[in-house]
């Protein structure tokens, strides 16, 4: 009976990379698991489907998305992708085209979309960084999505919140990431 009830709950699909896959920690320490707990604590009956893969790009997310939309019919799609595109120096226009398709397909399926922005290290050059980082706000405006401007806000420059690699948040950084998302997501849940 429990699984029947879970199947009937509206789904929040998270399409992400290592930041949402809980890289370097137990999955019950990740912001995604903390979101599941926070939803329950606040009386929101959603089922979380975490389709995040460490190292994933927008191309990978785009290739997986149609099947996920068809199978789970999510009410909300959180797109936490693009960071690996930027770190690999993929043309921002390619990343933007992939993001656009993910947004459109999600919205066409009836889902609300929440984009989570990311920032790149300064060694990628001003022109590349500006083109890449402005993509999130531009797409959110153009497609009327929810937007977390920078998922790692309040985390990335705090050594005690980051893993030794300086790229991935540790378990202490996860609640901060959750709060960045919750501030934008929670008003859209009702």
Buried (B, 14 or more C-beta within 10 A) or exposed (E): EEEEEEEEBBBBBBBBBBBBBBBBBEEEBBBBBBBBEBBEEEEBEBBBBBBBBBEBBBBBBBEBBEEBBEEBEBBBBBBBBBBBBBBEEBEBEEBBBBBBBBBEBBBEBEBBBBBBBBBBEEEBEEEBBEBBBEBBEEBBEEBEBBBBBBBBBEBBEBEEBBBEEEBBBBBEBBBBBBBBBBEBBEEEBE
